[in-house]
Amino acid sequence: MALYASELRKAVTHPLVLLGAVGSFVCVPTVAVALTAPEGLLRALQLGQIFAVLIAMGAVGQEYESSSLRTSLLCSPQRLRLLSVKLTALATVVVGAAVGSMAIGSLALRVSAGEFGLPGPRSSLLAVFSWAGMSFVGAALAILGRSPVLPGAVLIPLTLGLSQAFAAFLPAARFLPDQATFAVFVPEAKNVVDSTVGTLVLLAWVLALVIPAGHLFNSRDVR
């Protein structure tokens, strides 16, 4: 519990994590109001996955800034335990950001448009899972590349539309991490993976990246 509290405190005080959390609370409601209706909130949450990536860049990627990982391992030498606690802290922050931005967005729609804009329970749950999954993919990329920048360089452009551009001429692009759950946020979208299948695809991405990342985190030398 002490290690979890320490990692959570480290996460929430990192500038990128703060930017991701505060940005989600501001930008998701703003986009939702601009688009209006529950579908607008879902679309805003889809774009808001970039904030989950930012949180991962800060919460996990910070270990590759200024040899911070060496210090962390001196305090907690059990590497896999440290990583599991880091991912738990990451999930805590990301789920909190997703739920918070969804609630604020719904309230903003209620005030601006006079309608309660909260998506249904299933859509809400899958949206939160998608945020968490994207953050875990980002965390794994940070570990694999030993870089806090790599997750943002790869995932943010994809989320902002690059994967949709790829999918227009390459059907396999529908299975990219962000595109896999696109139907969760835009149910009327065509030529996308079904929301249930897409959620399983994202889970497969998480496992395929987190498992080797965990192995490398546990075995390779610290720089």
C-alpha positions, 0 to 999 in steps of 0.5 A, a space after each residue: 500500500 505504501 508503494 502504491 501511494 508513493 507511485 500514485 503521488 509521483 504520477 499525479 505530480 508529474 506535469 504530463 499527468 496533470 496536463 492529461 487530467 486537467 486537459 480531459 476535464 476541460 477539452 472533453 466537455 468543450 468538444 461535447 458541447 460543440 457537437 451536442 447530444 450523447 453522441 457528441 460526448 462519445 465522440 469527445 471521449 474518443 478524441 480525449 484518449 490522447 489525454 490517457 496517452 499523456 498520462 501514461 507518458 508522465 506516469 510511466 515514461 518519467 522513469 526514463 527521464 534523468 535516470 529516474 528508474 535507477 532511483 526507483 529500483 533502489 527504493 523498490 528493487 523488486 522490478 515486477 512488483 514495481 511495474 505492477 504498482 505503477 500500472 495500477 497507479 496509472 489505471 487509477 488516474 486514467 479511469 478517474 480522468 475518464 469518469 470525471 471528464 464524462 461526468 463534467 461533459 454530461 453536466 455541460 450538455 445538461 446546462 448548454 442544451 437542456 439534455 442529459 448527455 451521459 451515454 448508456 452504461 455499456 458505452 460508458 464502461 467500454 469507453 473507460 476501458 478504451 482509455 485504460 487500454 490506450 494508456 497501457 499501450 502507451 506505458 508499454 511503448 515507453 518501456 520498450 523504447 525507454 522513452 517518455 516521448 515514444 507513446 505520444 509520437 505514435 499514439 496521439 497522431 493515430 488518435 487524432 485521425 491518422 489511423 482513420 486515414 490509413 483505414 481508408 485504403 488499408 482495411 487492416 488499419 481498423 485493428 490499430 489500438 485506437 481504431 479498434 474501439 472506434 465503434 464504441 465512440 461512433 456507433 454509426 461509423 461504417 467499415 469499423 470493427 464491432 465494439 465488442 470485437 474491437 474491445 477484445 482487439 485492444 485487450 490483445 494489443 495491451 497483452 501483446 505489448 505489456 508482456 514483453 515490456 514487463 520482461 524487458 523491465 525485469 531483465 535489462 540493465 538500467 541506464 
